[in-house]
Amino acid sequence: MSLREPESAEEVVYFTNRALENDGRLKAWAYRVCCPKCEKALMGKPVEKGKIKRRAKYYVCPECGYDETDKDHEKRLTIEVIYKCPHCSSEGETTTEYKRRTFQGVASYVFKCVSCGQKIGITKKMKTKKGDAKT
């Protein structure tokens, strides 16, 4: 499997580039998806007066005006990950669903290393896992 990395921020809903413990690292993103009604444009948050309403609870098609809730839209998204495992130091790429789960006490997107099978979590920024000391 060879994943295509996004070329601009307009292509993605989510993007992160992180350093993990033990010299691990990951780059993850979720591409925007086409409108299920007209299939002509990519769905996105609503734009008002040239500004994106990031806190809106729905996604809108700029072509036909079709809208759907966050929950319905996010069920169709997948996260693509390129990583270096902090457990076994092997490099790989994988995909996972765009749904946060509780992993080590923190809401995270979770995927498994292809080589060793260990779970790796993509947490929200600045969140610390259970057992980690807060500095």
Phi, psi and omega in degrees: 000130178237112182276143177266123179281145179293147180263339178211164181290339180291341182279341191239155174267325184221139176210138173211149177225110190234153168259135179252171177295162178056041176065021175275161177205160176207153174228123184226147179205159175231118180289149172292151181247158180290156176296130180288343182273303184260339180055030180253331185227165178273136179290151179199173176295152182295147179246128180230123182055038177081001180244140180279130178272087187294332182270004179298147182266020181209163176246148185231145172273123181290342183277306186252350178086002178298138177229154177214155183291162177305312184299315180295318182292316185290343174294335182270352183271150172229150178260132176255136187229132168245128189214164167239118187296130177286347182269314185242359178063016176273153180258147181195179176218147183203174174232155177212166181284153182274071180212125179282137177234159177283121180226116183055039176083005183230141176294123186213155165276126187245137174219164180253143174294135181293326184279304188259347178081003178289144177280140178233133182251141173255099184275167170293153182301144175069007177274139179253143180283160175298136181095340177279138180283138176274135181256000000 
